[in-house]
Amino acid sequence: MPASSDDDILVRAILSLQTEAEVKAFLDDLCTPSELRAFAERFKVARLLDEGQSSYREISEKTGASTTTVTRVARFLRDMPHQGYRRVLDRLKTPPSP
């Protein structure tokens, strides 16, 4: 069996977390405040793009993200095979099962 990559180990570490508080604590340890703001900003851009109510320029103004960032997030949301944004956005729209 090949050795796990650092990316794989990080993914397993995140999956091992059980509560929002644990995830927040891990992210606070792992990332700088500026990195966390950048993640949150990109996810807010994705949410606004998904709503479909604002232009790229309006989203840039609402979030403080550059239009380049808005365009990049839009491309990942729409075209990229990973579909990470799409999966998470769809799951957040669906109430959790009891």
N, C-alpha and C positions, 0 to 999 in steps of 0.2 A: 504494500500500500504506500503510495507516495506521501511524502511529508506534507502537512497542511501549510498553505501559504499564510502569511500574516493577515491578509484580508479574510480568509476563511476562519481563522481563529477569532478575529474581531467580530465577525458575524455570529459565531457561536457564543461569544461573550455577551453580545447584545440579546440574543435569544434566551440566555440563561436568566435574564432579569425578569422579575415577576410583577413589579408594581410600577406605577408612574413615578413614585418617589425614588425607586431604585434606578430607573432609567435617567431621571433628572440628575441624580447624584453621580452616576457614571459619566454622563455627558459633561457635567461641570468639572469632573476630574480630567477627562480626556481632552476637552477643547478649551481654548481661550474664550473669554467673553466675546471677543470679536468674531471668532469662528462660529460660535453659537448664534450670534446675531445674523451672520451671513446665511446659515442654514435656515433660520426662522424667516428671514427675508425672502429667500428663494421659495420656501414653502407657501408663504403668503402670496407671492406672485403666482404660483401654481393654482392656489385656491381662487384668486381673482380671475385668472384666465379661464378656469373651469366654469366659473359663473357666467362668463361670456357677456358681461354688461359694460365692460370698460375697454377702451383702446389701449394699445401698448404704452402710449405716452401717458395716458391717465393712470395706468397701473404703475408706471415709473414714478409719477408724481405722488401717488398714494403711499408707495412703499419706500421710496428713496433708492430703489434699485435702478441701475442704469438701463437704458433701453436695450443695450447689448445683452444684459442679464435677462431681461424680460423675453427677448427674442430667443435666447438659448433655452430658457425654461419652456417656452412655447414649443420649440422644436422637440425637446425631450418628451413633453406631454403628448405631442401629436404623432411624432414620426419614429422615435427610437424603439428598438425591440425590447428593451428592458421593461418598460411600462411600470416602473416603480412609482412614479407620481400617480398614474392612473389607478393603480391597485389601491394605494393608500387613500386617495380621494374617494374612490367608490366605497371602500370599507368604512370610512368615516361617515358616509351618508346612510349607511345601514345600521340600524340599532343593534347592539350586541344581543346575542341569544341569552335567554335566562339560564 
